[in-house]
Amino acid sequence: MDGIEIYTDGGCSGNPGPGGWAFVLRGEAGETIGSGGEANTTNNRMELRAVISALEEAERRSPGAAVILYTDSQYVKNGITKWIRSWKSNGWRTSDKKPVKNRELWEELDAVASRVRPKFLWVEGHSGVEGNERCDELVQVEIGRFR
């Protein structure tokens, strides 16, 4: 396998509520799994945390490697590939002049993504994609730790 392939997922039980995030990273050195959670968070925050954590791991493991990251979150994919440029040029405000939610996580993601330079691809959640399904299972385990 050339480069690194990553699947990510995040979720909550209630929104806000107990949440979890997870990633599955695959490359020449094998597979790495990461996960975590918070007692009171949102789905979007967990989706962002999964991607940030996965890209940080990819950077540690294989600096300079080509990275493809699959997410089932349109919020994450569109945010980092389309919306973030406007948010930054508008002083971290949305098109309707409201502050961008989760700004600190977007700033973290922007920083690590600028170093790793991944290709972001959307995958439909709960559609049988093995890497995404594994992440979802890990997310559910993390959520269960806070119930």
DAWO-V280161 format. One record per residue. N is the residue number from 1. PHI is phi in radians with two decimals (none if undefined). OMEGA is omega in degrees with one decimal (* if undefined). D_LAST is the distance of its C-alpha to the last C-alpha in Angstrom with 1 decimal. Layout:
# DAWO-V280161
n=N phi=PHI omega=OMEGA d_last=D_LAST
n=N phi=PHI omega=OMEGA d_last=D_LAST
This chain:
# DAWO-V280161
n=1 phi=none omega=174.3 d_last=38.8
n=2 phi=-1.54 omega=176.3 d_last=40.0
n=3 phi=1.36 omega=-175.0 d_last=37.5
n=4 phi=-2.23 omega=174.9 d_last=33.7
n=5 phi=-2.04 omega=-176.9 d_last=31.5
n=6 phi=-2.24 omega=168.8 d_last=27.9
n=7 phi=-2.02 omega=179.3 d_last=25.2
n=8 phi=-2.34 omega=173.5 d_last=22.2
n=9 phi=-2.77 omega=174.7 d_last=19.1
n=10 phi=-2.55 omega=179.5 d_last=16.3
n=11 phi=-2.93 omega=-180.0 d_last=13.8
n=12 phi=-2.43 omega=168.9 d_last=11.1
n=13 phi=-1.84 omega=-165.8 d_last=9.0
n=14 phi=1.54 omega=-178.3 d_last=11.3
n=15 phi=-2.57 omega=15.8 d_last=13.9
n=16 phi=-1.44 omega=179.4 d_last=13.2
n=17 phi=2.97 omega=176.9 d_last=9.5
n=18 phi=-1.14 omega=-175.7 d_last=7.1
n=19 phi=-2.38 omega=178.4 d_last=9.8
n=20 phi=-2.52 omega=176.0 d_last=11.6
n=21 phi=-2.41 omega=179.7 d_last=15.3
n=22 phi=-2.77 omega=171.6 d_last=17.7
n=23 phi=-2.49 omega=170.7 d_last=21.4
n=24 phi=-2.16 omega=-177.4 d_last=23.9
n=25 phi=-2.01 omega=-179.7 d_last=27.3
n=26 phi=-2.21 omega=177.7 d_last=30.4
n=27 phi=-2.76 omega=-178.9 d_last=33.9
n=28 phi=-1.03 omega=-179.5 d_last=36.9
n=29 phi=-1.47 omega=179.5 d_last=35.1
n=30 phi=1.83 omega=-174.1 d_last=32.5
n=31 phi=-1.95 omega=174.0 d_last=28.9
n=32 phi=-2.22 omega=178.2 d_last=26.2
n=33 phi=-2.07 omega=176.6 d_last=22.5
n=34 phi=-2.37 omega=177.6 d_last=20.2
n=35 phi=-2.78 omega=178.4 d_last=16.6
n=36 phi=-3.02 omega=-179.5 d_last=14.2
n=37 phi=-2.95 omega=179.0 d_last=11.6
n=38 phi=-2.47 omega=-177.4 d_last=10.8
n=39 phi=-1.23 omega=-177.5 d_last=8.3
n=40 phi=-2.49 omega=-173.7 d_last=10.6
n=41 phi=-2.66 omega=177.5 d_last=13.0
n=42 phi=-2.15 omega=177.7 d_last=15.0
n=43 phi=-1.00 omega=-177.7 d_last=15.8
n=44 phi=-1.09 omega=178.1 d_last=19.3
n=45 phi=-1.11 omega=179.8 d_last=18.3
n=46 phi=-1.23 omega=175.7 d_last=16.3
n=47 phi=-1.07 omega=178.7 d_last=19.4
n=48 phi=-1.12 omega=-178.9 d_last=21.7
n=49 phi=-1.08 omega=178.7 d_last=19.9
n=50 phi=-1.07 omega=-177.8 d_last=20.1
n=51 phi=-1.19 omega=178.8 d_last=23.8
n=52 phi=-1.03 omega=-177.9 d_last=24.6
n=53 phi=-1.10 omega=179.9 d_last=23.2
n=54 phi=-1.14 omega=-179.2 d_last=25.0
n=55 phi=-1.20 omega=175.4 d_last=28.2
n=56 phi=-1.11 omega=177.8 d_last=28.2
n=57 phi=-1.15 omega=178.1 d_last=27.8
n=58 phi=-1.07 omega=179.8 d_last=30.7
n=59 phi=-1.13 omega=178.0 d_last=32.8
n=60 phi=-1.15 omega=-172.5 d_last=32.3
n=61 phi=-1.29 omega=-173.9 d_last=33.0
n=62 phi=-2.50 omega=-179.1 d_last=35.8
n=63 phi=-0.98 omega=177.7 d_last=37.3
n=64 phi=1.48 omega=179.7 d_last=39.4
n=65 phi=-1.22 omega=172.6 d_last=38.2
n=66 phi=-1.20 omega=-176.8 d_last=38.0
n=67 phi=-2.22 omega=169.9 d_last=34.4
n=68 phi=-1.99 omega=-178.5 d_last=33.2
n=69 phi=-2.05 omega=178.3 d_last=29.6
n=70 phi=-1.79 omega=176.3 d_last=28.1
n=71 phi=-2.29 omega=174.3 d_last=25.4
n=72 phi=-1.69 omega=-178.7 d_last=24.2
n=73 phi=-1.83 omega=173.6 d_last=24.0
n=74 phi=-1.11 omega=177.5 d_last=27.2
n=75 phi=-0.97 omega=-179.9 d_last=26.0
n=76 phi=-1.21 omega=-176.4 d_last=26.0
n=77 phi=-1.04 omega=-179.1 d_last=29.2
n=78 phi=-1.21 omega=-180.0 d_last=31.2
n=79 phi=-1.03 omega=-175.3 d_last=30.1
n=80 phi=-1.45 omega=-177.1 d_last=31.3
n=81 phi=-1.72 omega=-176.0 d_last=34.3
n=82 phi=-2.24 omega=-167.8 d_last=35.6
n=83 phi=-1.29 omega=-170.5 d_last=34.2
n=84 phi=-1.07 omega=179.4 d_last=33.9
n=85 phi=-1.06 omega=178.4 d_last=37.7
n=86 phi=-1.17 omega=179.2 d_last=38.1
n=87 phi=-0.99 omega=-178.0 d_last=35.3
n=88 phi=-1.14 omega=-179.2 d_last=36.9
n=89 phi=-1.22 omega=178.0 d_last=40.4
n=90 phi=-1.69 omega=179.0 d_last=39.3
n=91 phi=1.18 omega=-179.6 d_last=37.8
n=92 phi=1.07 omega=173.7 d_last=34.2
n=93 phi=-2.12 omega=178.4 d_last=34.6
n=94 phi=-1.35 omega=-179.8 d_last=34.1
n=95 phi=-1.09 omega=176.2 d_last=37.1
n=96 phi=-1.70 omega=171.4 d_last=36.5
n=97 phi=1.24 omega=177.0 d_last=36.7
n=98 phi=-1.57 omega=177.5 d_last=33.0
n=99 phi=-1.07 omega=177.5 d_last=31.3
n=100 phi=-1.18 omega=177.2 d_last=29.4
n=101 phi=-1.25 omega=177.9 d_last=25.6
n=102 phi=1.11 omega=-176.1 d_last=23.9
n=103 phi=-0.91 omega=-176.4 d_last=27.4
n=104 phi=-1.08 omega=177.4 d_last=26.5
n=105 phi=-1.29 omega=175.9 d_last=24.6
n=106 phi=-1.09 omega=178.4 d_last=27.5
n=107 phi=-1.14 omega=175.8 d_last=29.9
n=108 phi=-1.08 omega=-179.2 d_last=28.1
n=109 phi=-1.10 omega=179.3 d_last=28.2
n=110 phi=-1.03 omega=-178.4 d_last=31.8
n=111 phi=-1.13 omega=-177.5 d_last=32.9
n=112 phi=-1.24 omega=178.7 d_last=31.5
n=113 phi=-1.16 omega=178.9 d_last=32.6
n=114 phi=-1.21 omega=177.5 d_last=36.1
n=115 phi=-1.49 omega=-174.8 d_last=36.4
n=116 phi=-1.46 omega=179.3 d_last=35.0
n=117 phi=0.99 omega=-179.5 d_last=36.4
n=118 phi=-1.32 omega=168.4 d_last=34.2
n=119 phi=-1.66 omega=-178.8 d_last=34.9
n=120 phi=-1.68 omega=177.9 d_last=32.0
n=121 phi=-2.21 omega=178.4 d_last=31.8
n=122 phi=-1.62 omega=174.2 d_last=29.6
n=123 phi=-2.23 omega=-180.0 d_last=28.3
n=124 phi=-1.19 omega=178.2 d_last=27.0
n=125 phi=-1.21 omega=176.4 d_last=23.3
n=126 phi=0.99 omega=-179.0 d_last=22.7
n=127 phi=-2.00 omega=177.4 d_last=26.4
n=128 phi=1.57 omega=176.6 d_last=26.6
n=129 phi=-1.27 omega=-168.7 d_last=27.2
n=130 phi=-0.94 omega=-179.0 d_last=26.3
n=131 phi=-1.07 omega=178.9 d_last=25.1
n=132 phi=-1.18 omega=179.4 d_last=23.0
n=133 phi=-1.14 omega=177.4 d_last=21.4
n=134 phi=-1.09 omega=177.9 d_last=20.6
n=135 phi=-1.08 omega=179.5 d_last=19.0
n=136 phi=-1.04 omega=177.9 d_last=16.8
n=137 phi=-1.08 omega=178.5 d_last=15.7
n=138 phi=-1.13 omega=177.1 d_last=14.9
n=139 phi=-1.05 omega=-179.4 d_last=13.0
n=140 phi=-1.12 omega=176.0 d_last=10.8
n=141 phi=-1.09 omega=180.0 d_last=10.3
n=142 phi=-1.10 omega=177.3 d_last=9.5
n=143 phi=-1.02 omega=-179.2 d_last=6.9
n=144 phi=-1.07 omega=178.4 d_last=5.3
n=145 phi=-1.15 omega=-175.5 d_last=5.9
n=146 phi=-1.86 omega=-179.5 d_last=3.8
n=147 phi=-1.50 omega=* d_last=0.0
